[in-house]
Amino acid sequence: MAVDFEAIWHTHKRFILQVAGGALAFSVLLGWQGGIAAAATRAAKANAGQQAELQDDLAGLLGAEGLEKGRAAALAERLEPAVLDALLWRADEGFVLPKGEKAGAMFYSQAAGKAASDVARHAQTWNAQVPTTSQALGLVTEPDEARLPEALAQADLARRLVIRLLDAGVRNVTRVELPDASYVARDGERGFLRLLPARVTFRARTETLARALGELQVAGSFVEVLGCTVTRERGAGEPLLVELEVQALATVEQAPVAAVSAGTPAGGRRGPRRFGRER
């Protein structure tokens, strides 16, 4: 029967390393104590050969284990930046709190006003009906100082979310909601992953909805689609009512203590993605 040496190695690695080094001496000692010199010699030679084979196997496993670790490290080093570059939300200039900024509240007020004016100007270009005030876009009025970076990111998310929908052909956005963000600590003391959710309700035809989802899946402005419910409230051929739930991901150095989650974030994914049918 073949022995799965690799499985044994991973299970009993520490014990094998401790025992293998003393196997030869133990065998010789037994032979000497028994007074059978020839048997001891033969056992020693046999054991020496077996130990040499064992050491070769151990060296091979250690080398393979090191190789796998090296591969994993190389993959993490090469793939992680590419994945993050594709999937993380990068805030536009004017929506990132400068280091050392002392007038944070004023900086945020200006950013929220810019978000609203950008949306209003874009909606006018397309002759569309959308929320055009910071309050209607779901932005907080006076965020806590600890949540200023988060509030700025929400302003940027609401602004670009509506603008992307308009560029895709949506002409009627009725509601934008911005639930609280949540944070998950990254491994290795490398800051936090911030999950910034948003819900938007609008009317669109099927082909427009498809374009809108495509507009939201681009590098730098990528949002994860958590749910999409489509309802047909009018007659055939009329625009559908769409309730879209998304979240933007970003890595940050710090997070509000009360918002950090050890597991599944409360404001982010809450189980399987939800997609509703037309009805």
C-alpha positions as CSV (number, residue, x, y, z in Angstrom):
1,M,0.0,0.0,0.0
2,A,1.4,3.4,-1.0
3,V,2.1,5.8,1.8
4,D,1.1,9.4,1.4
5,F,4.3,10.8,2.8
6,E,3.5,14.4,2.0
7,A,0.3,14.2,4.1
8,I,2.2,12.6,6.9
9,W,4.9,15.3,6.7
10,H,2.4,18.1,7.0
11,T,0.6,16.4,9.9
12,H,3.7,15.4,11.9
13,K,6.5,17.7,10.5
14,R,7.8,18.8,13.9
15,F,7.9,15.3,15.3
16,I,9.7,14.0,12.3
17,L,12.3,16.6,12.3
18,Q,13.0,15.9,16.0
19,V,13.1,12.2,15.7
20,A,14.9,11.8,12.3
21,G,18.1,13.4,13.6
22,G,18.4,10.9,16.5
23,A,17.3,7.7,14.6
24,L,20.7,6.5,13.7
25,A,22.2,7.0,17.2
26,F,19.2,5.3,18.8
27,S,19.6,2.2,16.5
28,V,23.3,1.9,17.2
29,L,22.7,2.3,21.0
30,L,20.2,-0.5,20.9
31,G,22.7,-2.8,19.1
32,W,25.5,-2.0,21.5
33,Q,23.3,-2.6,24.5
34,G,22.3,-6.0,23.2
35,G,25.9,-7.1,22.7
36,I,25.3,-8.0,19.1
37,A,28.0,-6.0,17.3
38,A,27.4,-7.4,13.9
39,A,23.6,-6.8,14.1
40,A,24.3,-3.4,15.3
41,T,26.6,-2.7,12.4
42,R,24.1,-4.0,9.9
43,A,21.3,-2.1,11.6
44,A,23.4,1.1,11.6
45,K,24.2,0.8,7.9
46,A,20.6,0.1,7.0
47,N,19.4,2.9,9.2
48,A,22.0,5.2,7.8
49,G,20.7,4.5,4.3
50,Q,17.1,5.0,5.4
51,Q,18.0,8.2,7.2
52,A,19.8,9.5,4.1
53,E,16.6,8.8,2.1
54,L,14.5,10.4,4.8
55,Q,16.7,13.5,4.8
56,D,16.4,13.7,1.0
57,D,12.7,13.5,1.3
58,L,12.6,16.1,4.1
59,A,14.8,18.4,2.1
60,G,12.5,18.0,-0.9
61,L,9.5,18.7,1.1
62,L,11.1,21.7,2.8
63,G,12.2,23.0,-0.6
64,A,8.7,22.5,-2.1
65,E,7.1,24.2,0.9
66,G,9.5,27.1,0.6
67,L,8.7,27.2,-3.2
68,E,5.0,27.3,-2.5
69,K,5.4,30.1,0.0
70,G,7.6,32.0,-2.5
71,R,4.9,31.5,-5.2
72,A,2.2,32.8,-2.8
73,A,4.3,35.8,-1.9
74,A,5.1,36.5,-5.5
75,L,1.4,36.2,-6.5
76,A,0.4,38.5,-3.6
77,E,3.0,41.0,-4.6
78,R,2.1,41.1,-8.2
79,L,-1.6,40.4,-8.2
80,E,-2.8,42.5,-5.2
81,P,-1.8,45.9,-6.7
82,A,-3.5,45.0,-10.0
83,V,-6.7,43.8,-8.3
84,L,-6.8,46.8,-6.0
85,D,-6.2,49.1,-9.0
86,A,-9.2,47.6,-10.8
87,L,-11.6,47.3,-7.9
88,L,-11.0,50.2,-5.5
89,W,-12.7,53.5,-5.6
90,R,-10.4,56.4,-6.0
91,A,-11.8,59.7,-4.9
92,D,-11.5,62.7,-7.2
93,E,-9.5,65.8,-6.2
94,G,-11.4,68.0,-3.8
95,F,-13.0,65.0,-2.0
96,V,-9.9,63.9,0.0
97,L,-9.2,65.7,3.2
98,P,-5.7,67.1,3.0
99,K,-3.3,66.1,5.8
100,G,-3.2,68.8,8.5
101,E,-6.4,70.5,7.3
102,K,-7.6,72.5,10.3
103,A,-10.9,73.7,8.7
104,G,-12.3,70.3,8.0
105,A,-15.9,71.3,8.4
106,M,-15.5,74.1,5.8
107,F,-13.6,71.8,3.4
108,Y,-16.5,69.3,3.6
109,S,-19.1,71.9,3.1
110,Q,-17.4,73.1,-0.1
111,A,-17.1,69.5,-1.3
112,A,-20.7,68.8,-0.7
113,G,-21.7,71.9,-2.5
114,K,-19.5,71.0,-5.4
115,A,-21.1,67.5,-5.6
116,A,-24.6,69.0,-5.8
117,S,-23.6,71.6,-8.4
118,D,-21.8,69.1,-10.6
119,V,-24.9,66.8,-10.6
120,A,-27.2,69.8,-11.3
121,R,-25.1,71.0,-14.2
122,H,-24.9,67.5,-15.7
123,A,-28.6,66.9,-15.3
124,Q,-29.3,70.2,-17.1
125,T,-27.1,69.1,-20.0
126,W,-29.2,66.0,-20.3
127,N,-32.5,67.6,-19.4
128,A,-32.9,65.0,-16.7
129,Q,-34.7,65.0,-13.3
130,V,-32.4,64.1,-10.5
131,P,-31.7,65.2,-6.9
132,T,-29.7,68.4,-7.2
133,T,-29.1,69.4,-3.5
134,S,-26.6,67.9,-1.1
135,Q,-29.4,66.9,1.2
136,A,-31.4,65.2,-1.7
137,L,-28.2,63.4,-2.6
138,G,-28.2,61.8,0.9
139,L,-25.2,63.8,2.2
140,V,-24.9,64.6,5.9
141,T,-25.0,68.2,6.9
142,E,-22.4,68.3,9.7
143,P,-20.4,65.1,10.0
144,D,-18.3,64.2,13.0
145,E,-14.7,65.2,12.7
146,A,-13.7,61.5,12.9
147,R,-15.9,60.7,9.9
148,L,-14.9,63.6,7.7
149,P,-12.9,61.4,5.3
150,E,-15.9,59.1,5.0
151,A,-18.4,61.9,4.4
152,L,-16.2,63.3,1.7
153,A,-16.0,59.9,0.1
154,Q,-19.8,59.7,0.3
155,A,-20.1,63.0,-1.5
156,D,-17.8,61.9,-4.3
157,L,-19.7,58.5,-4.5
158,A,-23.1,60.2,-4.8
159,R,-21.9,62.7,-7.3
160,R,-20.2,60.2,-9.7
161,L,-22.9,57.6,-9.2
162,V,-25.6,59.9,-10.5
163,I,-23.4,61.4,-13.3
164,R,-22.5,57.8,-14.5
165,L,-26.2,57.0,-14.6
166,L,-26.9,60.1,-16.6
167,D,-24.1,59.3,-19.1
168,A,-25.6,55.8,-19.5
169,G,-28.9,57.3,-20.6
170,V,-30.9,57.4,-17.3
171,R,-33.1,60.5,-17.3
172,N,-35.0,60.1,-14.0
173,V,-33.3,59.5,-10.7
174,T,-35.8,59.7,-7.8
175,R,-33.7,58.8,-4.7
176,V,-30.2,58.5,-3.5
177,E,-29.4,57.0,-0.1
178,L,-26.1,56.7,1.7
179,P,-26.1,54.2,4.6
180,D,-23.2,54.4,7.1
181,A,-19.9,53.0,6.0
182,S,-18.2,50.0,7.7
183,Y,-14.6,49.0,8.0
184,V,-12.8,45.7,8.1
185,A,-9.2,45.5,9.4
186,R,-6.8,44.2,6.8
187,D,-4.2,41.5,7.6
188,G,-0.8,42.4,8.7
189,E,-1.6,45.8,10.3
190,R,-2.1,47.3,6.9
191,G,-5.0,49.6,7.6
192,F,-8.6,49.0,6.8
193,L,-10.9,48.1,4.0
194,R,-13.7,50.7,3.9
195,L,-17.1,49.6,2.4
196,L,-19.2,52.6,1.4
197,P,-22.8,51.5,0.5
198,A,-25.2,53.4,-1.6
199,R,-28.8,52.9,-2.9
200,V,-30.2,54.7,-5.8
201,T,-33.7,54.5,-7.4
202,F,-34.3,55.5,-11.0
203,R,-36.3,54.7,-14.1
204,A,-34.7,53.2,-17.2
205,R,-35.4,50.8,-20.0
206,T,-33.7,47.4,-20.0
207,E,-31.0,48.4,-22.4
208,T,-30.3,51.6,-20.5
209,L,-30.0,49.6,-17.3
210,A,-27.4,47.3,-18.9
211,R,-25.4,50.3,-20.0
212,A,-25.6,51.8,-16.5
213,L,-24.2,48.7,-14.9
214,G,-21.4,48.8,-17.4
215,E,-20.7,52.5,-16.5
216,L,-20.3,51.5,-12.9
217,Q,-17.8,48.7,-13.5
218,V,-14.8,50.7,-14.6
219,A,-11.4,51.0,-12.9
220,G,-11.2,54.0,-10.5
221,S,-15.0,54.3,-10.3
222,F,-15.8,50.6,-9.8
223,V,-18.7,49.8,-7.5
224,E,-19.7,46.4,-6.4
225,V,-23.4,45.6,-7.2
226,L,-25.0,44.1,-4.2
227,G,-28.6,44.0,-5.4
228,C,-30.8,45.1,-8.2
229,T,-34.6,45.0,-8.1
230,V,-36.6,45.8,-11.3
231,T,-40.3,46.6,-11.3
232,R,-42.6,47.3,-14.2
233,E,-45.2,49.7,-12.8
234,R,-46.5,51.0,-16.1
235,G,-47.5,49.5,-19.4
236,A,-45.3,47.5,-21.7
237,G,-42.6,49.6,-23.3
238,E,-42.5,52.1,-20.5
239,P,-39.3,52.6,-18.3
240,L,-38.8,50.2,-15.5
241,L,-38.4,51.2,-11.8
242,V,-34.9,50.2,-10.7
243,E,-33.6,50.0,-7.2
244,L,-29.9,49.5,-7.3
245,E,-27.7,48.7,-4.2
246,V,-24.0,49.1,-4.6
247,Q,-20.9,49.7,-2.5
248,A,-17.5,51.4,-3.2
249,L,-14.4,49.8,-1.7
250,A,-11.3,51.7,-0.6
251,T,-8.3,51.1,1.6
252,V,-7.7,53.6,4.4
253,E,-5.1,53.9,7.1
254,Q,-7.5,54.8,9.9
255,A,-11.1,54.1,10.7
256,P,-13.6,55.4,13.3
257,V,-13.4,52.9,16.2
258,A,-17.2,52.4,16.5
259,A,-17.4,51.5,12.8
260,V,-14.8,48.7,12.7
261,S,-16.2,45.3,12.1
262,A,-14.4,42.0,12.9
263,G,-16.5,40.1,10.4
264,T,-19.2,40.8,7.9
265,P,-19.7,44.6,7.8
266,A,-23.1,45.8,8.9
267,G,-23.3,48.4,6.2
268,G,-21.9,46.3,3.4
269,R,-22.6,42.9,2.0
270,R,-25.4,41.1,4.0
271,G,-25.3,37.7,2.3
272,P,-25.9,36.7,-1.3
273,R,-26.3,39.4,-4.0
274,R,-29.9,40.2,-4.6
275,F,-31.3,40.5,-8.1
276,G,-35.1,40.9,-8.7
277,R,-37.1,40.1,-11.7
278,E,-39.3,42.4,-13.7
279,R,-42.9,42.3,-12.6
